[in-house]
Amino acid sequence: QDYIARSQVTRVYGEISTLRTAVEDRLTQGASISNASELGFTNSNLVNSGKPTVTAFTNGVGTVTATLGGNATAALTGTKIILSRATSGEWTCTIVPAGTGYKNKFTPAACKKS
């Protein structure tokens, strides 16, 4: 059932990736960013607490982190998908697996596993 875990990682990556546009928009407006709700994120049943955590994006640098849980398969529980923005505006994706159930093939092509 690896395909289920892979599809869940891909889905959550897609869900939080949409927040990059909202972050860029708020930074352009000079607005502060403190949570995913401000960015228009609705709950995900695959993310702990339903929403990712968002750092303050001081000087344009910040992160959006989704911790898999909820209805995610047990192999993914606790795994983090982290989108990081650098001062230059470049975004990177890092996967931080939890436990031993995570397999490299679950990692989306746009992300690296730490």
C-alpha positions in Angstrom: 0.0 0.0 0.0 2.9 2.3 -0.7 0.9 4.1 -3.3 -1.5 5.4 -0.6 1.4 6.9 1.5 3.0 8.4 -1.6 -0.3 9.9 -2.7 -0.9 11.4 0.7 2.5 13.0 0.8 2.0 14.4 -2.7 -1.5 15.7 -1.7 -0.2 17.5 1.4 2.7 18.9 -0.5 0.2 20.3 -3.1 -2.1 21.7 -0.4 0.7 23.6 1.4 2.4 24.6 -1.9 -0.6 26.8 -2.7 0.3 28.9 0.3 3.5 30.2 -1.5 1.4 32.5 -3.7 -0.5 33.8 -0.6 2.8 34.4 1.2 4.3 36.3 -1.7 1.2 38.4 -2.0 1.2 39.4 1.7 5.0 40.1 1.6 4.4 42.4 -1.4 1.7 44.3 0.5 3.9 44.6 3.6 1.4 42.6 5.6 2.4 40.3 8.5 2.0 36.6 8.4 1.3 34.5 11.5 -0.8 31.5 10.6 -2.2 29.4 7.8 -5.7 30.7 8.1 -4.6 34.2 7.2 -3.3 32.7 4.0 -6.6 31.1 3.2 -5.8 27.5 4.1 -8.7 25.3 5.0 -8.4 22.2 7.1 -6.7 19.1 5.8 -7.6 15.7 7.3 -4.0 14.5 6.7 -2.3 17.3 8.8 -2.1 17.4 12.6 -4.5 20.0 13.9 -5.8 20.4 10.4 -3.5 23.2 9.4 0.2 23.7 8.8 2.3 26.0 11.1 3.6 29.2 9.6 6.5 31.2 10.9 6.5 35.0 10.8 8.5 35.5 7.6 10.8 38.2 9.0 12.6 39.9 6.2 11.0 37.6 3.8 12.4 34.4 5.4 10.1 31.9 6.9 8.6 28.4 6.7 5.3 26.6 6.2 5.4 23.2 8.0 2.8 20.5 7.7 3.1 17.6 10.2 1.3 14.5 8.8 -1.3 12.9 11.1 -5.0 12.8 11.3 -6.1 10.3 8.6 -2.6 9.9 7.1 -1.4 6.3 7.0 0.6 5.2 10.0 3.9 5.1 8.1 3.6 8.9 7.7 2.5 10.0 11.1 4.8 12.7 12.4 6.5 13.2 9.1 7.1 16.9 8.3 6.9 18.7 5.0 8.6 22.0 5.2 8.5 24.8 2.6 11.2 27.4 3.3 11.5 30.8 1.7 14.9 32.5 1.5 15.5 36.2 1.4 16.0 35.9 -2.4 12.5 34.6 -2.8 13.6 31.1 -3.6 11.4 28.3 -2.1 12.7 24.9 -1.1 10.9 21.8 0.2 12.3 19.4 2.8 10.8 16.2 4.1 11.7 15.2 7.6 10.5 11.6 8.1 9.3 10.3 11.5 9.9 6.7 12.4 11.0 3.9 10.1 8.0 3.6 7.9 8.8 6.4 5.5 10.3 5.3 2.2 12.3 7.5 -0.2 9.8 6.8 -3.0 7.2 8.8 -1.0 9.2 12.0 -1.5 7.8 14.3 -4.3 10.4 15.2 -7.0 10.4 18.9 -5.9 11.5 18.0 -2.3 14.5 16.6 -0.7 14.5 14.2 2.3 16.6 15.2 5.3 
